[in-house]
Amino acid sequence: MLVEALQDSDTGVAGEAEKGLAAQVAARPGSFAALLNGASPAGQALQGMLGSSSATQRMRAFALLTATAASSSSNTEQMKQSGVVTQLLEQLNPADPLACLVALQLLQELVINVGGSAARLMQQLLLPSLLQLLDDPSTAPGAFPIAARLVAAAALEAAGGLRSNGAAAMEVDGAAHSNGNGVAVEGQPGDAAGALLAKMQEVLDDRGSASADMEVVALDAACQLALPSSTSAALLASPGSPLLLQGICSRALGRTASPAVRLAALHALASVAGVERAGEAADRSAALLPAAGEHALRLAVFGAVAGATGGVGAARSPAEAVHGLLQQPFDDMRSGVYRCCSALVLRPWFAADVCNNSALLARLCRTDSESGQQACEWRHSTVMALWATVQYVLALPDDAGEARHKQQLPPAVQQQLVTAVRGGAYGVSGGRGTQQSHLVATVPR
């Protein structure tokens, strides 16, 4: 029997058994319900695994049900109405960190499949355990990014208008859930988001009481939160956590004792500013945050390099801070700087600052300023994003607010950028992905 093989001590055998069971469920209508309710021998055996004292057995059973639930909308709905979700939530016990993290991963998969309403409800159900997991050094590295992805998914679904009125209680496991006071939970992502943001702000506060490793974990979570949409990214600029974005920017562009924290912060700031959302097309509209978020981002960036908050060297502007960071000898760090800059230059105020800094602009436009592939390509991505923003500003009517930046974009700067864009990443016209060949001479022996 495949369920017996699923319990085998050999993980390879168990893995093949899971694949076989999933294939059977997909091929036989009604078989998923039999697994859930124990109406078949296989279902009875699986129910025994769910109640096993062995965490390994329980997690294998949960993994099978989660995977098969994703195979059809009918299975997904049956999973929502079963008691399995509640059983899975009960596995979030920091006393067993490994089982706890596996359960979190499965919950994330389940949330993706069951839709936004269940995602928002799950955050309500997860919140007490989630806070414990984020406080525990053994579970925080796994819990932070998963929690961030869940919050981001719920924010995206809420913004998309699912259950826009929030009038009906959401149902999972066949019943509406309440907040403990007899009031049905209405699936508002704000509570879970606020708790997560507060925890991230606590890690990234100015006291520096958290370890460098924990700061990196929180910064990676910020990346996950910012990835899906400008709506979820804007949570990082929430008035409820006013110091969070400042903490990210100060670690990216200000002073920090840890290179690992600096690099994580640069990537986090790049994600907040929309590097993934913009894509290779440098789509400004996709990258930009809502107006309040853009305002908060600008203040945080300038605050990070101001003397009062300890900027890089004697930097008096973001462009000077970026230029200073590009003097570092590490390719991965410079690539992170370019990546961050490629997102920030989609804002006219940052683009104008870069164009007004002749040393930085010259470095960005020189094809020989970098030699490594990643650094070369991100340098060129920055130039292309900068040119896209310059074109946007130049096309604005003179009475538009951002048209004031035109005076910082003289024809000489425009020509410099055009030449750099045409030069490609490696100094070959049009060659973003083209590298020059290197000939190696050898002496016959």
C-alpha positions in Angstrom: 0.0 0.0 0.0 1.3 3.4 -0.9 0.4 5.0 2.4 2.5 2.3 4.1 5.4 3.3 1.8 4.8 6.9 2.8 5.8 5.9 6.3 9.0 4.2 5.3 12.2 5.3 7.1 13.8 5.7 3.7 13.0 9.3 2.5 13.4 8.2 -1.1 10.8 5.5 -0.8 8.5 7.9 1.0 9.0 10.5 -1.7 8.0 8.1 -4.4 5.0 7.0 -2.4 3.8 10.6 -2.2 4.2 11.0 -5.9 2.2 7.8 -6.5 -0.6 8.8 -4.1 -0.8 12.3 -5.7 -1.1 10.7 -9.1 -3.9 8.4 -7.9 -5.8 11.3 -6.4 -5.5 13.2 -9.7 -6.8 10.3 -11.7 -9.7 9.2 -9.4 -12.5 11.7 -8.7 -13.6 11.5 -5.1 -10.4 9.9 -3.8 -9.2 13.1 -2.2 -12.4 13.2 -0.1 -11.8 9.6 1.0 -8.3 10.6 2.1 -9.6 13.5 4.1 -12.4 11.8 5.9 -10.9 8.3 6.3 -13.6 6.6 4.2 -11.1 4.3 2.6 -8.2 2.1 3.9 -5.7 4.6 2.6 -7.7 7.4 4.2 -7.7 5.6 7.6 -4.0 5.0 7.4 -3.4 8.6 6.6 -5.5 9.8 9.5 -3.4 7.6 11.7 -0.3 9.4 10.4 -1.9 12.8 11.1 -2.3 11.7 14.7 1.1 10.1 15.0 3.5 10.9 17.8 6.2 11.2 15.2 6.6 14.6 13.7 8.1 13.1 10.5 5.0 11.0 10.0 2.6 13.9 10.6 4.5 16.2 8.3 4.5 13.6 5.5 0.8 13.3 5.8 0.2 17.0 5.8 2.6 17.4 2.8 0.6 14.9 0.8 -2.7 16.5 1.6 -1.4 20.0 0.8 0.1 18.9 -2.5 -3.0 17.0 -3.6 -5.3 19.9 -2.6 -3.5 22.0 -5.2 -4.5 19.7 -8.0 -8.0 21.0 -8.4 -10.3 23.7 -7.1 -12.7 21.0 -5.8 -9.9 19.5 -3.7 -8.9 23.0 -2.5 -12.4 23.7 -1.3 -12.6 20.3 0.5 -9.3 21.0 2.2 -10.8 24.3 3.4 -13.8 22.6 4.9 -11.9 19.8 6.6 -10.2 19.9 10.0 -6.8 19.5 8.5 -6.0 23.3 8.4 -6.6 23.5 12.2 -4.5 20.4 12.7 -1.7 21.9 10.7 -1.9 25.2 12.7 -1.4 23.1 15.8 2.1 22.1 14.5 3.4 25.6 15.0 5.2 24.8 18.2 8.7 26.4 18.7 9.6 23.4 20.9 10.0 21.4 17.7 11.6 24.0 15.4 12.0 21.6 12.4 8.4 20.5 12.4 7.3 24.1 13.0 9.1 25.4 9.9 7.8 22.6 7.7 4.3 23.4 8.9 4.9 27.1 8.0 6.0 26.1 4.5 3.0 23.9 4.0 0.7 26.7 5.3 2.2 29.0 2.8 1.5 26.6 -0.1 -2.0 26.1 1.2 -2.6 29.8 1.4 -1.4 30.3 -2.2 -3.9 27.6 -3.4 -7.0 28.5 -1.3 -7.0 32.2 -2.2 -6.8 35.6 -0.6 -9.7 35.3 1.9 -8.1 32.2 3.5 -4.7 33.9 3.4 -6.1 36.8 5.5 -7.8 34.5 7.9 -4.7 32.3 8.3 -2.8 35.3 9.4 -5.3 36.0 12.1 -5.0 32.4 13.3 -1.2 32.4 13.0 -0.6 35.7 14.8 0.0 34.4 18.3 2.3 31.6 17.2 3.9 33.8 14.6 5.1 36.3 17.2 6.6 33.4 19.2 8.4 32.1 16.2 9.9 35.5 15.4 11.2 35.8 18.9 12.9 32.4 18.8 16.4 32.5 17.2 16.0 28.9 16.0 12.8 29.6 14.1 13.0 33.2 13.2 15.2 32.7 10.1 12.5 30.5 8.6 9.5 32.3 10.0 10.3 35.8 9.0 10.4 35.3 5.2 7.4 33.0 5.2 5.4 35.5 7.3 6.4 38.3 5.0 5.2 36.4 1.9 1.9 35.6 3.6 1.3 39.2 4.6 2.3 40.4 1.1 -0.2 37.9 -0.5 -3.0 39.0 1.8 -2.3 42.7 1.1 -2.3 42.1 -2.7 -5.6 40.2 -2.5 -7.1 42.8 -0.3 -6.1 45.5 -2.7 -7.5 43.5 -5.6 -11.0 43.8 -4.1 -11.5 40.3 -2.9 -14.2 40.5 -0.2 -13.9 44.3 -0.6 -16.6 45.1 1.9 -15.2 42.7 4.5 -18.8 42.0 5.6 -18.8 38.3 5.8 -16.9 36.1 8.1 -14.5 33.8 6.3 -14.8 30.1 6.7 -12.0 27.5 7.0 -12.6 24.0 8.4 -16.3 24.6 7.7 -16.9 27.3 10.3 -16.5 31.1 10.7 -13.7 32.0 13.0 -14.0 34.6 15.7 -11.6 36.9 17.4 -12.2 35.4 20.8 -14.9 37.9 21.6 -17.7 36.3 19.6 -17.0 38.6 16.7 -16.3 37.0 13.3 -12.9 37.6 11.9 -13.2 39.8 8.8 -9.9 39.0 7.2 -8.2 42.3 7.6 -4.5 42.0 6.8 -3.6 45.0 8.9 -3.3 43.2 12.2 -0.9 40.6 11.0 1.0 43.1 8.9 1.3 45.5 11.8 2.6 42.7 14.1 5.2 41.7 11.5 6.3 45.2 10.8 6.6 46.0 14.5 8.8 43.0 14.9 11.0 43.9 11.9 11.3 47.5 13.2 12.3 46.1 16.6 15.1 44.2 15.0 16.2 47.1 12.8 15.9 49.9 15.4 18.8 52.4 16.0 19.8 50.7 19.3 21.5 47.9 17.3 20.6 45.4 20.0 19.9 42.6 17.5 22.6 40.4 16.1 23.9 41.0 12.5 22.4 37.6 11.5 19.0 38.6 12.8 19.2 41.9 11.0 19.9 40.1 7.7 16.9 37.9 8.3 14.6 40.9 8.9 16.0 42.6 5.8 15.5 39.5 3.7 11.9 39.5 4.9 11.6 43.1 3.8 12.6 41.9 0.3 9.9 39.2 0.4 7.3 41.7 1.5 8.2 44.2 -1.2 8.3 41.7 -4.1 4.7 41.2 -5.2 3.4 44.7 -5.6 3.8 48.3 -4.7 0.9 47.8 -2.3 2.7 45.3 -0.2 6.0 47.3 -0.5 4.2 50.4 0.8 3.6 48.5 4.0 7.3 49.1 4.8 6.6 52.8 4.8 3.5 52.4 7.0 2.9 55.2 9.5 2.5 52.5 12.1 6.2 51.6 11.8 7.8 54.9 11.0 11.3 53.8 11.7 11.4 50.7 9.7 12.1 52.2 6.2 14.6 54.5 7.9 16.3 51.5 9.4 16.5 49.8 6.0 17.9 52.9 4.2 20.4 53.8 7.0 21.9 50.3 6.7 22.0 50.5 2.9 23.4 54.0 2.5 24.5 55.0 5.9 27.0 53.5 8.4 26.9 49.8 9.4 29.6 47.7 10.9 28.6 44.5 9.0 29.1 44.0 5.3 26.5 41.3 5.3 23.9 43.7 6.8 24.9 46.3 4.3 24.4 43.9 1.4 21.1 42.7 2.7 19.9 46.2 3.2 20.9 47.3 -0.3 18.9 44.4 -1.8 15.9 45.2 0.6 16.0 48.9 -0.5 16.2 47.8 -4.1 13.1 45.7 -3.7 11.2 48.4 -1.9 12.1 50.8 -4.7 10.7 48.3 -7.2 13.7 46.7 -8.9 11.8 43.4 -9.5 8.5 45.2 -10.3 10.2 47.4 -12.9 11.9 44.5 -14.7 14.3 44.9 -17.6 11.9 47.3 -19.2 12.5 49.8 -16.4 8.8 50.3 -16.0 8.5 53.3 -13.7 4.8 53.0 -13.1 5.2 49.4 -11.8 8.1 50.4 -9.6 6.6 53.5 -7.9 4.9 53.3 -4.5 1.7 55.1 -3.7 2.3 58.9 -3.1 2.6 58.6 0.7 5.1 55.7 0.3 7.2 57.7 -2.2 7.3 60.6 0.1 8.4 58.4 3.0 11.1 56.7 0.8 12.6 60.1 -0.3 12.8 61.2 3.3 14.3 58.0 4.5 17.0 58.0 1.7 18.0 61.6 2.4 17.9 60.9 6.1 20.2 58.0 5.7 23.0 60.1 4.3 22.5 63.2 6.4 25.2 63.9 8.9 22.8 63.6 11.8 22.2 59.9 11.1 25.8 59.1 10.2 26.1 58.9 6.4 28.8 57.2 4.3 32.0 59.2 4.8 31.2 62.9 4.3 28.3 62.2 1.9 26.0 65.2 1.6 23.6 63.6 -0.9 22.4 60.1 -1.9 24.6 60.3 -5.1 27.7 60.9 -3.0 26.8 58.0 -0.7 26.4 55.7 -3.8 29.6 56.9 -5.3 31.4 56.2 -2.0 30.0 52.7 -1.7 31.2 51.9 -5.3 34.8 52.4 -4.2 34.6 49.1 -2.2 36.6 46.2 -3.6 33.9 43.6 -3.4 32.0 42.7 -6.6 28.9 41.5 -4.8 28.7 44.7 -2.8 29.1 46.9 -5.8 26.5 44.8 -7.7 24.2 45.4 -4.8 24.8 49.1 -5.0 24.1 49.2 -8.7 20.9 47.1 -8.2 19.7 49.4 -5.6 20.6 52.5 -7.6 18.8 51.1 -10.7 15.5 51.1 -8.8 16.0 54.5 -7.1 16.9 56.3 -10.3 13.4 55.6 -11.5 12.5 58.6 -9.3 13.3 62.0 -10.9 14.7 63.4 -7.6 17.2 60.6 -7.4 18.0 60.6 -11.1 18.6 64.4 -11.0 20.9 63.9 -8.0 22.9 61.3 -9.9 23.2 63.4 -13.0 24.4 66.3 -10.9 27.3 64.3 -9.5 29.8 64.2 -12.3 32.0 61.6 -10.6 29.2 59.1 -10.1 27.8 59.7 -13.6 31.2 59.2 -15.2 31.6 55.9 -13.3 28.1 54.7 -14.4 28.8 55.6 -18.0 32.2 54.0 -18.3 32.1 50.5 -19.6 35.5 49.8 -18.1 34.6 50.7 -14.6 33.6 47.1 -13.9 34.9 43.7 -15.0 32.7 41.1 -13.3 29.6 40.0 -15.3 27.1 40.8 -12.5 28.5 44.2 -11.8 28.8 45.0 -15.5 25.2 44.1 -16.2 23.8 45.9 -13.1 25.8 49.0 -14.0 24.3 49.0 -17.4 20.8 48.4 -16.0 21.3 51.5 -13.8 22.2 53.5 -16.9 19.2 52.3 -18.8 16.8 53.1 -15.9 18.4 56.5 -15.5 18.0 57.3 -19.2 14.3 56.2 -19.0 13.7 58.6 -16.2 15.6 61.4 -17.9 13.4 60.9 -21.0 10.3 61.0 -18.8 11.4 64.3 -17.2 12.3 65.9 -20.5 8.9 65.1 -21.9 7.0 66.8 -19.0 5.3 70.1 -19.6 7.2 73.0 -18.0 4.5 73.6 -15.5 4.6 70.1 -14.1 6.1 69.8 -10.6 8.9 67.3 -11.6 9.8 69.4 -14.6 12.0 71.5 -12.3 14.7 68.7 -12.6 15.2 69.6 -16.3 17.8 72.2 -15.4 20.0 69.4 -14.0 19.8 67.5 -17.3 21.8 69.5 -19.8 22.4 68.2 -23.4 25.9 67.1 -22.4 24.5 64.8 -19.7 21.9 63.5 -22.1 24.5 62.6 -24.7 26.7 60.9 -22.1 23.8 58.7 -21.2 22.9 57.9 -24.8 26.4 56.8 -25.5 26.5 54.6 -22.3 23.2 53.0 -23.2 24.4 52.2 -26.7 27.7 50.9 -25.3 26.0 47.9 -23.6 27.1 46.2 -20.5 30.6 45.3 -21.8 31.4 48.2 -24.1 30.0 46.4 -27.2 27.2 48.3 -28.9 23.9 46.7 -28.0 25.7 44.0 -26.1 23.9 43.8 -22.7 24.7 40.1 -22.6 27.7 40.1 -24.9 31.2 39.6 -23.4 34.4 40.2 -25.1 36.5 37.1 -25.9 39.8 36.6 -24.0 42.6 34.9 -25.9 45.0 32.9 -23.8 48.5 32.1 -25.2 50.1 28.8 -24.2 53.6 27.4 -24.8 53.7 23.8 -26.1 55.7 21.4 -23.9 
